[in-house]
Structures are given as C-alpha cells and as structure tokens.
C-alpha cells in the first residue's frame, strides 16, 4: 500500500528566490555602473578605453556559460555546498 505524498512550498523558498534575484541584480548593476566612467578610469590608469570596456564586457561573456553550471550545482547540492569557497 503506497501513500501519495503531495508536495508543498515552504515560505523560505520565496526568500531564497528573492536573495538570488537581488544578488543577480547587484551583479548586473555593478556591470552597468562601469560604463559611464570609462573615460575617467582610462585616463586615471593610463590605459585605452577598450581595455576598460573589456573589463565590463568580460562579466557578460562569462556570466552566461557559468550561470548554468552554478545553477545546476545549487539545485543538486544545495546552497550550503554550492556556495562553498
């Protein structure tokens, strides 16, 4: 005789989703804020504006391929092991 288990959502799942969305938004904001100060940074460090723009572009280049494995690790192993240093 098998009993049917009904899944239920815990309220803390919404907190985890909110924290994940906030951390992703903070990463995006950090990426976008580098763009307006490109000229100032390039003159302060003596590099071309292309190198400064490449720093912000590298975030978007690496975000897409790294996002899927990291989400898989979080889903498979949980937050405690997925975010381990």
C-alpha positions in Angstrom: 0.0 0.0 0.0 1.6 3.3 -1.1 0.7 6.6 0.3 0.7 9.6 -2.0 2.9 12.5 -0.9 1.8 15.9 -2.0 4.5 18.5 -2.5 4.1 21.8 -0.7 6.0 25.0 -0.9 7.8 26.4 2.0 7.8 30.2 2.6 11.6 30.2 2.8 11.8 29.2 -0.9 10.5 32.7 -1.7 13.2 34.2 0.5 15.8 32.2 -1.3 14.4 33.3 -4.7 14.4 36.9 -3.5 18.0 36.6 -2.4 19.1 35.1 -5.6 17.3 37.8 -7.6 18.9 40.5 -5.5 22.4 39.1 -5.9 21.9 38.8 -9.7 20.6 42.3 -9.8 23.6 43.6 -7.8 26.0 41.9 -10.3 24.2 43.5 -13.2 24.2 46.9 -11.5 27.9 46.6 -10.9 28.5 45.7 -14.6 26.4 48.7 -15.8 27.9 51.3 -13.5 31.4 50.8 -15.1 30.2 52.1 -18.4 29.7 55.8 -17.6 33.1 56.2 -16.0 35.1 54.6 -18.8 36.9 57.8 -19.8 37.8 58.7 -16.2 39.1 55.2 -15.5 41.2 55.0 -18.7 42.8 58.4 -18.0 43.5 57.6 -14.3 45.1 54.3 -15.1 46.7 55.2 -18.4 45.0 52.5 -20.5 42.8 52.7 -23.5 39.0 52.8 -23.2 38.9 49.5 -25.0 40.5 47.7 -22.0 38.2 49.3 -19.6 35.2 48.3 -21.7 36.6 44.8 -21.9 36.5 44.5 -18.1 32.8 45.2 -18.0 32.2 43.1 -21.1 34.0 40.1 -19.5 31.2 39.9 -17.0 28.6 39.3 -19.7 30.9 36.9 -21.6 31.4 34.7 -18.5 28.0 35.1 -17.0 26.1 33.1 -19.5 28.3 29.9 -19.6 29.0 30.0 -15.8 25.4 30.6 -14.9 24.0 27.2 -16.0 26.6 25.0 -14.1 26.3 27.1 -11.0 22.5 26.9 -11.0 22.8 23.1 -11.5 25.2 22.9 -8.5 22.9 24.9 -6.4 20.0 22.7 -7.4 21.8 19.5 -7.0 23.9 20.1 -3.8 22.0 22.9 -2.1 23.0 26.3 -1.1 25.5 25.3 1.6 27.7 23.1 -0.7 27.0 25.1 -3.9 28.4 28.4 -2.5 31.3 26.9 -0.6 34.6 28.7 -1.0 
